[in-house]
Amino acid sequence: MQTSKTTSFSARLASLILQIYPDIDADILASKVVEAFWPEGTKPRKRGRLPSNNLWTEQDAMLITYGNSILDGTHKPLDLLYDFLLRRMKGVVNGVHILPFFPYTSDDGFAVSDFRAVNPQLGDWPDINRIGEDFHLMSDLVLNHVSSQGTWFNAYRQGQAPYDKFFFEASPEDDLSDVVRPRTTPLLQEVETVNGPRHVWCTFSHDQIDVDFRNPEVLLEFLRIIRLHVENGVQIIRLDAVAFLWKEAGTPSIHLPQTHAVVQLIRMLCDYAAETIILLTETNVPKAENLSYFGNRNEAHAIYNFPLPPLILHAMMSGSADYLRRWSSGMPPAQLGCAYLNFTASHDGIGMRPVEGILPTDEQNKMIDTIKEIGGLVSMRALPDGGEAPYEINTTYYAATGQTFEGKDDYHFERFICSQTIVMSLEGIPAFYIHSMLATPNDHAQVEHRGMNRAINRHRWDYPTLNGLLDDPQTEQSRVLNALSDRLRIRKNQPAFHPNATQFTMPLTDAVFGVWRQSLDRHQSIFALHNVSNETVDVSHLSMNLIEDEDWVDLISGEPIDMEKDAVTLSPYQCRWITNRG
């Protein structure tokens, strides 16, 4: 006899299936879904996890890296990464996002040819397992497309079931004028199959063929892949480019209702799993569209805070936190059971779409011009009218903070550290790209060698060389890693920096971006102040409303706050975490 809770699970699953596949027997497909997601002999938990904020704490911080960001020509890259994590990152971050570590043919891993194997040039599953034992591990579910040279697409071209119905076909005669594109390449690609020529949908590149989720077998196969990754130690599933998952001619083919329903279905399965599985959606789009992937607390557990990279960079270049503060003031707190993932840099460029409607075009153009002056690049996207618009800025974040709109100065280090400290201070979970932690310069040689703008931010360090730099306290790499590590060690012991702790954006001078954080138990407050200018600035005690009969201290410097004075002074690009709990 079924319990009401089991019935509820079954009913909810069937309801979601009907939203996605209204013409398919929902009960039969639901049974297949359960069989795909749960190991043989197990079943869904009797009760899914109620939404709560205990999936993460103030101790959580992540490193983003490729499996081969560190090489030495002798050892497996995953062995070197593990050594680096233990030697340099233990106690600094407790999570690591290893970007696609599967066999691939292009796009640095995002044209996956085999989701079930580890790229042998990196290592094997035991190497992934070992990292997952010491760090919260995130993997990529590249569920929108696969490699044109992989097993699935080769089988499709040969007409082999079930892959003969795995890919999205369209006609050049279809109305595709409204389709939202992140690239300028043609959307459709003609390919030869045993059944004659076909036009397949390629959102990103002609080596990345979009799969067809209208076929439920595609969904089932990706659920099996999630299960495989979870059994190999993955705790966080990143849904790559998920916004483009469902396509329909005559529509924008982004954020369609079926896409949200698929995310809801995966979220429900994660919540009923015995393991802790966190779902993160990657949607590099404007604010409202990005926030929609929280759903009603029933889609992503976490979403990227995509406006942060360009807004923080603009503040650093302009010396004004005006637009950053306006945006922050208008951001809703994450719902119960949800969190933001805060970052400034990733393997991709600094996306410009997320600041549409936030940062005026002339301010965006100033950023682009400044980036070009320091040797950065700009990638474009196609518009429905046939035109183009900036899609992302390509540069390392360390290089991007090398100068302001006014030109170069002597504050590069301080400016960069300030930019990363803002990420640590905001509501959410902070994440840091390995090349930010290592102050990596722009890699122009890789751009020329590989013919892609994004290679500028995908340097591969020689490990002996890197260790030599990190062991020398005078190098940029050592100074940056030590400074960021020190602040992350401080941060993880502050309850007011819990990802869901209360946040209030302070109305301060344009030169200072400030947020007030209060712990969930209300026992700790932190006034996080960040001077984004090259001028010395005073912030009055009155503007912070410091309680006079409490002892206040700056956690970063360790200095007590002198309540006899009327203000706190911040040097150029200085940050202060002023708290009543030292």
C-alpha positions in Angstrom: 0.0 0.0 0.0 1.4 3.4 -1.0 1.7 6.1 1.7 0.4 9.6 1.0 4.0 10.9 0.8 4.9 8.3 -1.8 1.7 9.1 -3.7 2.6 12.8 -3.5 6.0 12.2 -5.0 4.4 10.1 -7.8 1.7 12.6 -8.4 4.2 15.5 -8.6 6.5 13.6 -10.9 3.6 12.7 -13.2 2.4 16.3 -13.2 5.8 17.6 -14.3 6.0 14.9 -17.0 2.7 16.0 -18.4 3.9 19.6 -18.6 6.8 18.5 -20.6 5.3 15.6 -22.6 1.5 16.0 -22.7 1.0 13.3 -25.2 2.9 10.5 -23.4 1.7 8.2 -20.7 3.0 10.0 -17.6 2.8 6.9 -15.3 4.9 4.8 -17.6 7.5 7.6 -18.1 7.6 8.3 -14.4 8.6 4.7 -13.7 11.4 5.0 -16.3 12.5 8.2 -14.6 12.8 6.6 -11.2 14.6 3.6 -12.8 17.1 6.0 -14.5 17.8 8.1 -11.5 17.9 5.6 -8.6 20.3 2.7 -8.4 18.8 -0.8 -8.6 17.3 -1.8 -5.3 16.9 1.7 -4.0 14.0 4.1 -4.3 13.1 7.8 -3.7 13.2 9.0 -0.1 9.8 8.9 1.5 10.0 12.7 2.0 11.9 15.2 -0.1 13.9 17.8 1.8 11.9 20.8 2.8 13.4 24.0 1.6 15.9 25.3 4.2 19.2 27.2 4.3 21.2 24.4 5.8 22.7 23.1 2.5 25.5 25.6 2.9 27.2 27.8 5.5 29.6 30.7 5.8 32.4 28.2 5.5 31.6 27.4 1.9 33.7 28.9 -0.9 34.6 27.4 -4.3 37.5 27.3 -6.7 36.7 27.1 -10.4 39.4 25.4 -12.5 40.0 23.2 -15.5 41.4 19.8 -14.9 44.5 20.8 -16.8 45.0 24.3 -15.5 48.2 23.0 -14.0 50.7 20.8 -15.9 54.3 19.6 -15.6 54.6 17.2 -18.5 55.1 14.2 -16.3 52.2 13.7 -13.9 48.5 13.4 -14.6 46.9 16.9 -14.5 44.3 15.7 -11.9 47.1 14.5 -9.7 48.7 18.0 -9.9 45.4 19.7 -9.3 44.8 17.5 -6.2 48.3 18.4 -4.9 47.7 22.1 -5.5 44.3 21.9 -3.7 45.8 20.2 -0.7 48.9 22.4 -0.6 47.4 25.8 -1.4 43.6 25.7 -1.0 42.9 23.5 2.0 41.2 25.6 4.7 40.7 28.4 2.1 38.0 26.9 -0.1 36.0 23.7 0.6 34.6 23.2 -2.9 36.0 22.8 -6.4 34.3 23.1 -9.8 36.3 21.1 -12.2 35.2 22.3 -15.6 34.2 19.5 -18.1 36.6 16.6 -17.4 35.2 14.3 -20.1 36.5 13.4 -23.6 35.7 16.3 -26.0 36.5 17.7 -29.4 36.3 21.5 -28.9 35.3 24.5 -26.7 37.7 23.3 -24.0 35.5 20.5 -22.9 32.0 21.8 -23.7 31.7 19.7 -26.8 31.5 16.4 -24.9 32.0 13.2 -26.8 31.5 10.8 -23.9 29.7 11.8 -20.7 30.6 8.5 -19.0 34.3 8.7 -19.1 37.1 11.0 -17.8 39.3 12.5 -20.4 42.3 10.1 -20.3 44.7 13.1 -20.8 43.6 14.3 -17.3 43.2 11.1 -15.4 40.4 8.7 -14.5 37.4 8.3 -12.2 39.5 7.4 -9.1 41.3 10.8 -9.5 37.9 12.5 -9.5 36.8 10.4 -6.6 39.8 11.4 -4.5 39.2 15.1 -5.0 35.5 14.6 -4.1 36.5 13.0 -0.8 38.3 16.2 0.3 36.3 18.9 -1.4 32.6 19.5 -2.4 32.8 18.6 -6.1 30.9 20.3 -8.9 30.7 18.8 -12.3 29.1 20.0 -15.6 26.0 18.5 -17.1 26.4 19.9 -20.6 22.8 18.9 -21.5 22.1 21.2 -24.4 24.5 19.8 -26.9 27.1 17.1 -27.6 30.1 16.8 -29.9 29.5 16.3 -33.6 32.2 13.6 -33.4 30.9 11.7 -30.4 29.2 8.4 -30.3 25.7 9.8 -30.1 25.9 11.9 -33.2 27.7 9.3 -35.2 25.0 6.9 -34.4 22.4 9.5 -35.4 24.0 9.9 -38.8 23.9 6.1 -39.3 20.3 6.0 -38.3 20.9 3.8 -35.2 18.2 3.7 -32.5 17.7 5.4 -30.1 20.2 8.1 -31.3 18.4 8.5 -34.6 15.9 10.7 -32.7 18.3 12.3 -30.2 19.0 15.6 -32.2 17.0 18.6 -33.0 16.2 19.0 -36.6 14.8 22.1 -38.4 14.3 23.4 -41.8 15.9 26.5 -43.4 12.3 27.4 -44.3 11.3 27.6 -40.6 10.8 31.0 -39.0 14.0 31.3 -36.9 14.2 35.0 -36.8 13.4 35.4 -33.1 15.8 32.8 -31.9 18.2 34.2 -29.2 21.8 33.4 -30.0 25.0 33.7 -28.0 27.1 33.3 -31.2 27.3 34.7 -34.7 27.7 31.4 -36.5 24.7 30.0 -38.6 22.1 28.3 -36.4 21.5 25.4 -38.7 24.0 23.0 -40.1 23.4 20.6 -43.0 24.7 17.1 -42.4 24.5 13.9 -44.4 22.7 10.9 -42.8 21.7 7.5 -44.1 18.3 9.0 -44.5 19.5 11.9 -46.6 20.6 15.4 -45.7 19.3 16.9 -42.5 19.6 20.3 -40.9 20.5 20.1 -37.2 20.3 22.9 -34.7 23.6 24.3 -33.3 23.1 27.0 -30.7 26.8 27.4 -30.0 29.0 26.0 -32.8 28.8 23.4 -35.6 30.8 21.0 -33.4 28.1 21.3 -30.7 24.9 19.7 -31.9 21.8 20.4 -29.9 20.0 17.4 -28.5 16.2 17.1 -28.7 14.5 17.0 -25.3 11.1 16.5 -27.0 12.3 12.9 -27.1 11.9 11.6 -23.4 14.8 9.1 -24.1 17.1 12.1 -24.1 15.9 13.1 -20.6 16.3 9.6 -19.3 19.8 9.3 -20.6 20.9 12.6 -18.9 19.3 11.4 -15.6 21.5 8.2 -15.8 24.5 10.5 -16.4 23.6 12.5 -13.3 23.4 9.3 -11.3 26.8 8.2 -12.5 28.4 11.5 -11.5 26.8 11.4 -8.1 28.1 7.9 -7.5 31.6 9.2 -8.3 31.5 11.9 -5.6 29.8 14.8 -7.3 27.7 16.9 -5.0 26.9 19.9 -7.2 25.4 19.5 -10.7 25.9 22.5 -12.9 23.3 22.7 -15.7 25.3 24.3 -18.5 23.5 26.5 -21.0 20.2 25.1 -19.7 18.2 28.2 -20.9 18.4 26.9 -24.5 17.3 23.4 -23.7 13.8 23.5 -25.4 13.4 24.8 -28.9 10.5 25.7 -31.0 10.5 27.4 -34.4 8.8 30.8 -34.3 9.9 31.4 -30.7 13.1 32.8 -29.1 13.9 29.2 -28.0 15.2 30.4 -24.7 13.5 30.1 -21.2 10.6 28.2 -22.7 8.1 26.7 -20.1 9.2 23.2 -20.9 12.8 24.2 -20.0 11.7 25.3 -16.5 9.6 22.1 -16.1 12.7 20.0 -16.9 14.7 21.9 -14.3 11.9 21.4 -11.8 11.9 17.7 -12.5 15.6 17.4 -11.9 15.4 19.5 -8.8 12.6 17.2 -7.4 14.7 14.1 -8.0 17.7 15.7 -6.3 15.6 16.6 -3.3 14.4 13.0 -3.0 17.8 11.5 -3.3 19.6 9.9 -0.4 22.7 12.0 -1.2 23.0 15.7 -0.9 22.8 17.0 -4.5 22.7 20.8 -5.2 21.5 22.0 -8.5 23.1 25.1 -10.1 21.8 26.7 -13.3 24.1 28.5 -15.7 22.1 31.2 -17.4 24.2 34.2 -18.6 21.2 36.4 -19.2 19.6 39.6 -17.8 18.5 39.8 -14.2 14.8 38.9 -14.4 15.4 35.9 -16.7 18.3 34.7 -14.4 16.2 35.0 -11.3 13.4 33.0 -12.9 15.5 29.8 -12.4 14.8 29.9 -8.7 11.3 29.2 -9.7 9.0 29.0 -6.7 11.8 27.4 -4.6 11.4 24.4 -6.9 14.1 24.9 -9.6 17.8 25.7 -9.0 19.1 25.6 -5.5 21.6 28.2 -6.7 22.1 30.5 -9.6 25.1 32.5 -10.8 25.0 36.2 -9.9 26.0 37.1 -13.5 25.7 40.9 -13.2 28.5 41.0 -10.6 31.6 40.6 -12.9 30.8 43.6 -15.1 29.4 45.8 -12.4 32.3 45.3 -10.0 34.7 45.8 -12.9 32.9 49.1 -13.8 33.1 50.3 -10.2 36.9 49.6 -10.2 37.5 51.3 -13.5 35.3 54.3 -12.8 36.0 54.8 -9.1 32.2 54.9 -8.5 30.0 52.2 -7.0 26.9 54.0 -8.1 25.6 51.3 -10.6 26.8 48.5 -8.4 24.9 49.9 -5.4 21.7 50.6 -7.5 21.7 47.0 -8.7 22.5 45.5 -5.2 19.8 47.6 -3.6 17.2 46.1 -6.1 18.3 42.5 -5.7 15.9 40.4 -3.7 17.2 38.1 -1.1 17.4 34.5 -2.2 14.4 32.5 -1.3 14.4 29.9 1.5 16.4 27.0 0.2 18.1 29.0 -2.5 21.4 30.9 -2.8 23.4 33.1 -5.2 26.8 32.0 -6.5 28.9 35.1 -6.5 32.0 35.5 -8.7 33.9 37.9 -10.9 35.7 35.5 -13.3 35.2 32.2 -14.8 36.5 30.2 -17.8 34.3 32.3 -20.0 34.6 36.1 -20.5 32.9 38.8 -18.5 29.3 38.6 -19.8 27.8 41.9 -20.9 24.2 40.7 -21.4 23.5 40.6 -17.6 24.0 44.4 -17.4 21.5 45.2 -20.1 19.2 47.8 -18.5 21.5 48.3 -15.6 24.7 49.8 -17.1 24.2 52.5 -19.8 25.6 51.8 -23.2 28.1 54.6 -22.9 29.5 53.2 -19.7 29.7 49.7 -21.2 31.7 51.3 -24.1 34.1 52.9 -21.7 34.8 49.5 -20.2 35.3 47.9 -23.6 37.6 50.7 -24.7 39.7 50.4 -21.5 39.9 46.6 -21.8 41.2 47.0 -25.4 43.8 49.4 -24.1 45.2 46.7 -21.7 45.1 44.1 -24.5 41.8 42.5 -23.7 39.3 41.3 -26.4 35.6 41.5 -27.1 33.3 38.7 -28.4 30.1 39.5 -30.2 26.7 37.9 -30.5 24.2 37.9 -33.3 21.0 40.0 -33.0 17.6 39.0 -34.6 17.9 42.0 -37.0 21.1 40.7 -38.4 23.3 43.1 -36.4 25.8 42.3 -33.6 26.3 43.4 -30.0 29.0 42.8 -27.4 28.4 39.4 -25.7 31.4 39.3 -23.4 34.8 40.9 -22.6 37.7 38.5 -22.8 40.5 39.0 -20.3 41.7 37.7 -17.0 40.1 39.7 -14.1 43.5 40.5 -12.7 44.6 42.1 -16.0 41.2 43.9 -16.3 41.8 45.7 -13.0 45.2 46.9 -14.3 44.0 50.4 -15.0 41.0 52.8 -14.6 39.2 55.0 -17.1 41.8 57.6 -16.2 44.7 55.2 -17.1 47.4 53.2 -15.2 48.4 53.9 -11.6 50.2 52.2 -8.7 47.1 50.6 -7.3 46.7 47.5 -9.4 47.1 45.0 -6.5 44.9 46.9 -4.1 42.2 47.4 -6.8 42.1 43.7 -7.6 42.0 42.6 -4.0 39.1 45.0 -3.4 37.2 43.6 -6.3 37.5 40.0 -4.9 36.6 41.1 -1.4 33.3 42.5 -2.6 32.5 39.0 -3.8 33.3 37.6 -0.3 31.1 40.2 1.4 27.8 39.8 -0.5 24.9 37.5 0.2 25.6 34.2 -1.4 28.4 31.6 -1.9 31.7 33.1 -3.2 33.5 31.4 -6.1 36.9 32.2 -7.5 38.5 31.2 -10.8 41.9 29.7 -10.4 43.4 32.5 -12.6 42.1 35.1 -10.2 43.6 33.4 -7.3 46.9 33.2 -9.1 46.9 36.7 -10.6 47.3 35.2 -14.1 48.1 37.7 -16.9 46.4 37.7 -20.2 47.6 34.8 -22.4 47.9 36.3 -25.9 50.0 33.5 -27.1 47.2 31.0 -26.5 44.7 33.3 -28.3 47.0 33.3 -31.4 47.7 29.6 -31.1 44.1 28.4 -30.6 42.3 31.1 -32.6 39.7 31.8 -29.9 39.2 34.9 -27.7 38.4 32.9 -24.6 41.9 31.3 -24.6 43.2 34.6 -23.2 41.8 33.6 -19.8 42.6 29.9 -19.9 46.3 29.8 -19.3 47.9 26.5 -18.3 50.5 26.9 -15.6 53.7 24.9 -15.5 53.6 23.5 -12.0 57.2 23.9 -11.0 57.2 27.4 -12.3 54.0 28.2 -10.5 55.3 26.8 -7.2 58.4 28.9 -7.5 56.3 32.0 -7.9 54.0 31.1 -5.0 57.0 30.4 -2.7 58.5 33.8 -3.4 56.6 36.4 -1.2 57.5 39.2 -3.6 55.7 37.9 -6.7 52.2 39.0 -7.8 51.1 35.4 -7.7 52.2 35.0 -4.1 50.9 38.3 -2.9 47.4 37.8 -4.4 47.0 34.2 -3.3 48.1 35.0 0.2 45.9 38.1 0.5 42.8 36.3 -0.8 43.5 33.2 1.3 43.8 35.3 4.4 40.5 37.0 3.8 38.7 33.8 3.0 40.0 32.2 6.2 38.6 35.2 8.2 35.4 35.1 6.3 34.5 31.4 7.0 34.4 32.0 10.7 31.8 34.8 10.5 28.1 33.8 10.9 27.1 37.1 9.3 28.6 35.9 6.1 26.3 32.9 5.9 25.0 32.8 2.3 21.5 33.6 3.4 22.4 36.1 6.2 20.5 39.4 6.1 21.9 42.0 3.7 21.2 45.7 3.4 23.0 47.8 0.8 24.2 51.0 2.5 23.5 54.4 0.9 27.1 55.8 1.1 29.2 58.0 -1.0 29.8 56.8 -4.6 33.4 55.9 -3.8 32.3 53.3 -1.2 30.3 50.2 -1.7 29.0 49.0 1.6 26.7 46.3 2.8 25.4 45.4 6.2 25.2 41.7 7.0 23.5 40.2 10.0 23.8 36.5 11.0 20.7 34.4 11.0 20.7 34.3 14.8 21.2 38.1 14.8 24.2 37.8 17.2 26.7 39.3 14.7 26.6 42.3 12.4 29.3 43.1 9.8 29.6 46.4 8.0 31.5 45.5 4.9 33.0 48.6 3.4 34.9 48.8 0.0 36.6 51.9 -1.3 36.5 51.5 -5.1 38.4 54.7 -5.7 42.0 55.9 -5.6 41.1 58.6 -3.0 41.1 58.3 0.8 37.5 58.4 2.0 35.9 58.8 5.4 32.7 56.9 6.3 30.9 58.4 9.3 29.9 56.3 12.3 26.5 57.8 12.0 26.0 56.3 8.5 26.7 52.9 10.0 24.7 53.4 13.2 27.4 51.7 15.3 26.1 51.0 18.8 28.4 52.9 21.1 28.3 50.4 24.0 29.7 47.6 21.9 33.2 46.9 20.9 33.8 47.1 17.1 36.7 45.7 15.3 37.9 45.6 11.7 38.3 41.9 11.0 40.7 42.4 8.0 43.2 44.7 9.8 42.5 43.5 13.3 42.2 47.1 14.4 39.6 48.1 17.0 37.3 50.9 15.8 37.9 54.1 17.8 34.4 55.3 18.8 35.9 58.6 19.9 36.3 59.5 16.3 33.4 60.5 14.1 34.4 58.4 11.1 36.2 55.3 9.7 38.9 56.1 7.2 39.5 54.0 4.1 42.7 54.3 2.0 42.5 53.9 -1.7 40.8 50.5 -2.5 40.9 49.6 1.2 38.2 47.2 2.5 37.0 46.9 6.1 34.8 44.3 7.7 33.6 46.0 10.9 32.0 43.7 13.3 30.8 43.6 16.9 32.1 40.0 17.3 35.8 39.7 17.0 
